[in-house]
Amino acid sequence: MADHTLSGDPPVPLILRRSARARRISLRVSALDGRVTLTLPPKVRDREALAFAEEKAGWIRSHLAKHPPPVTVQIGAVVPVEGRNRRVVAASGRGITLSDAEVAVPPASPGRSLQRYLKELARDRLAEASDRYAERLGRPYTRLTIRDTRSRWGSCTADGGLMYSWRLIMAPPGVLHYVAAHEVAHLSEMNHSPAFWAQVGRLYGDYAAPREWLKTSGSVLHRVTFG
């Protein structure tokens, strides 16, 4: 994998990836974080791939324009926490304080400090929701793991382990609860059959709105970077 840049204002970082299975140059713009990846057959030279990207520059930039820009956590940035936008401000002490409009973090390392805080808050909220839904279902889970996943918001293993993306703590609470109900429902239905969705409905209620939110707005959560 190699890093290059598409010329223009602003320049666009490009990731070049070689694949033995590729038969031609392909281009992908991630809906999650806007990363632009060029996949090359083994014998295609970098300069040929870069020329291909320059030919597609208009398409790349129009695609990127449809998505909000990345947000780097620093003093003054606005970051969603539990579905509410909060401005990051400097804390007077070492702790983190959350209010309706602000989150106060240590100014020396705002990104790392806020990330640790959000992971802990996510674990608390997801454990609480999972416990409630598992009790309602009548089936316990075996463990709960928090990760920073790109391809899924949660999962359930055959032995009852639940995994969630900690970034759900930035989404509205109803979205976090829906994902918890979704994964807990897999404790009884390890599929996405009508019986599974009926179980999700029994646990959560009408899940149409949070499911749609994840489809249309979930990528925003991946655009927050913590340095």
matplotlib code that plots the C-alpha trace (Angstrom):
import matplotlib.pyplot as plt

x = [0.0, 1.4, 0.3, 0.0, -1.9, -4.4, -3.4, -5.7, -7.1, -7.4, -5.1, -6.8, -4.8, -4.8, -4.2, -2.8, -3.4, -2.3, -4.4, -3.6, -7.3, -7.6, -7.9, -8.1, -7.7, -10.6, -11.5, -13.4, -14.4, -15.3, -18.7, -17.4, -14.4, -13.9, -10.7, -9.9, -8.5, -7.1, -6.8, -4.2, -3.4, 0.1, 1.9, 0.3, 2.7, 1.8, 2.0, -0.6, -2.9, -2.3, -3.0, -6.3, -7.1, -6.4, -8.8, -11.5, -10.6, -14.0, -15.9, -13.7, -14.3, -18.0, -18.3, -16.3, -18.5, -21.5, -20.0, -19.1, -15.4, -13.5, -13.5, -10.3, -10.9, -9.2, -10.2, -13.0, -14.1, -17.7, -18.2, -21.5, -21.9, -25.1, -26.7, -26.0, -23.4, -21.0, -18.2, -14.8, -13.5, -10.5, -11.0, -9.5, -8.6, -7.6, -11.2, -13.7, -17.0, -20.1, -22.8, -25.7, -23.6, -19.9, -17.5, -14.5, -11.3, -7.7, -6.1, -2.8, -4.3, -7.9, -8.2, -6.8, -8.6, -12.0, -11.5, -10.8, -13.8, -16.2, -15.0, -15.8, -19.1, -20.0, -19.2, -21.4, -24.4, -24.1, -23.7, -26.8, -28.8, -27.6, -28.4, -31.9, -32.6, -31.0, -33.2, -36.2, -35.2, -34.4, -31.0, -27.7, -24.7, -21.2, -19.1, -19.2, -16.4, -15.9, -14.0, -13.6, -15.0, -15.6, -17.7, -20.4, -21.9, -22.2, -22.0, -23.0, -21.0, -22.3, -21.2, -23.1, -20.4, -21.5, -19.3, -20.1, -18.5, -17.8, -18.6, -22.3, -21.9, -21.8, -25.2, -28.6, -29.4, -32.2, -29.7, -27.4, -30.3, -31.5, -28.1, -28.0, -31.4, -30.4, -27.4, -29.1, -31.9, -29.2, -28.8, -32.0, -32.0, -28.5, -29.8, -31.8, -35.0, -38.5, -38.4, -35.2, -36.7, -39.9, -37.7, -35.9, -39.4, -40.4, -37.2, -36.9, -40.2, -40.5, -36.9, -37.4, -36.1, -32.8, -32.1, -32.6, -30.4, -27.5, -28.0, -28.1, -26.0, -23.9, -20.9, -20.6, -19.5, -16.4, -15.4, -14.4, -10.6, -9.0, -5.3]
y = [0.0, 3.4, 7.0, 9.6, 12.8, 14.0, 17.5, 20.5, 22.7, 21.1, 18.1, 14.7, 11.9, 8.7, 5.1, 2.7, -0.9, -3.9, -7.0, -10.2, -10.6, -7.2, -7.2, -3.4, -0.2, 0.5, 3.5, 3.7, 6.6, 5.4, 6.6, 6.2, 8.6, 9.8, 7.8, 7.4, 4.0, 2.9, -0.8, -1.9, -5.2, -6.4, -5.2, -1.8, 1.1, 3.7, 6.5, 4.8, 4.6, 8.2, 9.3, 7.4, 9.3, 12.6, 11.7, 11.0, 14.1, 15.7, 12.5, 12.1, 15.7, 15.7, 12.4, 13.9, 17.0, 14.9, 14.0, 16.3, 16.9, 15.1, 16.7, 16.6, 16.8, 19.9, 22.8, 24.6, 21.6, 20.5, 16.8, 14.8, 13.0, 11.0, 12.7, 16.2, 18.5, 19.7, 22.2, 21.0, 23.5, 23.5, 22.0, 23.7, 20.3, 16.8, 15.4, 15.6, 17.4, 17.0, 19.6, 20.2, 22.3, 21.6, 18.9, 20.2, 18.2, 18.6, 21.0, 19.1, 16.1, 16.8, 14.1, 11.2, 12.3, 12.6, 9.3, 7.4, 9.1, 8.2, 4.6, 4.3, 6.0, 3.8, 0.6, 1.8, 2.7, -0.5, -2.8, -1.2, -1.6, -5.1, -6.2, -4.9, -6.5, -9.8, -9.9, -9.2, -11.9, -14.4, -15.3, -14.0, -12.9, -14.2, -11.1, -7.5, -6.1, -2.5, -1.9, 0.8, -1.2, 0.2, -2.5, -3.0, -1.4, -4.6, -8.4, -11.4, -14.7, -18.2, -18.5, -15.4, -12.7, -9.2, -6.7, -3.0, 0.0, 2.5, 5.3, 4.6, 6.8, 9.7, 8.7, 9.6, 7.3, 5.6, 4.4, 2.9, 1.1, -0.2, -1.7, -3.3, -4.8, -6.0, -7.8, -9.3, -10.6, -12.7, -14.6, -16.4, -15.9, -16.1, -14.8, -12.0, -13.9, -12.5, -14.2, -12.3, -8.9, -9.7, -10.4, -7.0, -5.4, -7.1, -6.0, -2.4, -1.4, 0.4, 0.3, 1.9, 5.4, 4.4, 1.8, 4.5, 6.9, 4.5, 4.1, 7.8, 9.4, 6.7, 7.6, 10.9, 9.1, 7.8, 11.3, 12.3, 11.7, 11.9, 12.4]
z = [0.0, -1.0, -0.2, -3.0, -3.5, -6.1, -7.2, -6.8, -4.0, -1.6, -2.4, -1.9, -0.3, -2.4, -1.2, -3.8, -3.1, -5.2, -5.5, -7.3, -8.1, -9.7, -13.5, -14.0, -12.0, -9.7, -7.7, -4.4, -2.1, 1.4, 2.6, 6.1, 6.2, 2.6, 2.0, -1.7, -2.6, -6.0, -6.5, -9.0, -10.8, -9.8, -12.9, -13.3, -12.4, -9.8, -12.4, -14.5, -11.5, -10.6, -14.2, -13.9, -10.7, -12.3, -15.2, -12.5, -10.4, -11.0, -10.0, -6.9, -5.7, -6.4, -4.4, -1.5, -1.5, -0.6, 2.7, 5.6, 6.2, 8.9, 12.4, 14.4, 18.1, 19.5, 21.6, 19.8, 17.7, 17.8, 18.5, 18.9, 22.2, 22.7, 19.7, 20.9, 19.4, 22.1, 21.7, 23.1, 25.7, 28.0, 31.4, 34.5, 36.0, 34.8, 34.6, 31.8, 32.3, 30.0, 29.8, 27.4, 25.0, 25.9, 26.9, 28.9, 28.4, 29.5, 27.0, 26.8, 25.0, 24.1, 21.5, 23.5, 26.7, 25.0, 23.2, 26.5, 28.1, 25.2, 25.2, 28.9, 28.5, 25.5, 27.6, 30.4, 28.1, 26.0, 29.0, 30.6, 27.4, 26.7, 30.3, 29.9, 26.6, 27.6, 30.7, 28.6, 26.1, 28.9, 27.5, 28.9, 26.9, 27.8, 27.3, 25.9, 23.8, 22.6, 19.4, 16.7, 13.8, 10.3, 8.7, 11.4, 14.4, 16.4, 16.3, 18.2, 18.3, 18.4, 22.1, 23.1, 22.9, 22.0, 20.2, 19.6, 18.0, 20.8, 18.3, 18.9, 22.0, 19.6, 18.0, 19.5, 22.4, 20.5, 17.9, 20.5, 22.1, 18.8, 18.0, 21.5, 20.9, 17.4, 18.7, 21.8, 19.5, 17.8, 21.1, 20.0, 16.3, 14.6, 11.3, 9.8, 9.2, 9.8, 13.2, 14.1, 13.1, 15.1, 18.1, 17.6, 17.5, 20.7, 22.5, 21.1, 19.6, 16.3, 15.0, 11.6, 12.6, 14.2, 11.5, 8.9, 10.9, 10.7, 7.0, 6.2, 9.0, 10.6, 8.4, 10.3, 13.4, 11.6, 10.5, 14.0, 14.5, 17.9, 16.9]

ax = plt.figure().add_subplot(projection="3d")
ax.plot(x, y, z, "-o")
ax.set_aspect("equal")
plt.show()
